[in-house]
Amino acid sequence: MNKRIIYKNKDNTVSIIIPTPDALQSMTIEQIAKKDVPTGLNYKIVNVSDISSDRTFRNAWTIADAELTDGVGEWLQ
């Protein structure tokens, strides 16, 4: 799978979900996003190539709220 799920945490850090092959056998990436992104947080599904491969400053990565347009998490904690 060459897709990832990106969302911004309440503390403005960025999280990236990498779906497992097993999960993708039983769910779509959209279903995984709704299930795994925390409730009320917007997310975006992107290509792997859209994410920097340089992890040196990964704690400084940002994403604009306006870019998180693919859905809202429904994860029940």
C-alpha positions, 0 to 999 in steps of 0.5 A, spaced: 500 500 500 502 506 498 497 510 502 498 513 509 493 517 513 496 524 516 492 528 522 494 533 527 494 532 534 491 537 539 498 539 541 499 540 533 504 535 532 503 531 526 501 523 526 502 518 520 498 512 520 501 506 516 496 501 515 498 494 515 497 489 509 492 485 514 488 491 516 487 492 508 485 485 507 478 487 511 478 494 511 478 500 506 483 505 508 478 510 509 475 505 514 481 505 517 482 512 518 475 513 521 477 507 526 484 509 528 484 517 527 482 520 534 475 522 535 473 529 532 480 530 528 481 531 521 485 527 516 488 526 509 490 520 506 496 521 502 501 518 497 507 515 501 511 520 496 508 526 499 511 525 505 518 527 507 523 521 507 528 525 511 526 523 518 531 528 522 526 533 524 520 529 524 518 532 530 517 539 527 513 537 521 507 541 520 500 540 516 495 546 515 488 545 517 486 546 511 489 540 508 486 535 512 480 534 508 478 527 507 474 526 513 474 526 521 476 520 526 471 516 529 475 513 534 472 511 541 477 511 546 
